[in-house]
């Protein structure tokens, strides 16, 4: 899993509440078992017309938004069913961090396991952050997981809290298997004692 410590990148405002995992990636695009290629179907119904043409008014089709690695969403992002493909589609598109006031529980677990940083901020702060991004004409912002803060183009900082175990997992780039293998010596001793 790719480590996450500090990232400066374009952020895209996504002012939609209750974005469920089917909106992130519709079930009809989840037939494969690999993670690659899923980014083309990210937000399929929002990004494309029924005939497959790009919707010019959707933020990730904007010339700058195409390069976004951070989404600043609204409340209850990632609600709905427990499809890990939703996180895979976001990551395949290039998204590494999502800022919102709340997240679906299963989505949050899948995000941590796949190296996607979720930052929870109060609803009003998320609204203001989306406005600031637009006012700064999508100037990059910095998400610093080590210092637990977001640094806007203006220099303003917004502190955030994160579960210490999630923070360590992301900074060290450890998936569940790698976390277990950190205890390989103890596991070997236990097996030898049997």
Buried (B, 14 or more C-beta within 10 A) or exposed (E): BEEBBEBEBBBBBBEBBBBBBBBBBBEEBBEEEEBEEBBBBBBBEBBBEEEEEEBEEBBBBBEBBEBBBBBBBBBBBBBBEEBBBBBBBBBBBBBBBBBBBBBBEBBBBBBBBBBBBBBBBEEEBBBBBBEBBEEBEBBBBBBBBEBBBBBBBEEEEBEBEBEEEBBEBBBBEBBEEEBEEEEEEEEEEEEEEE
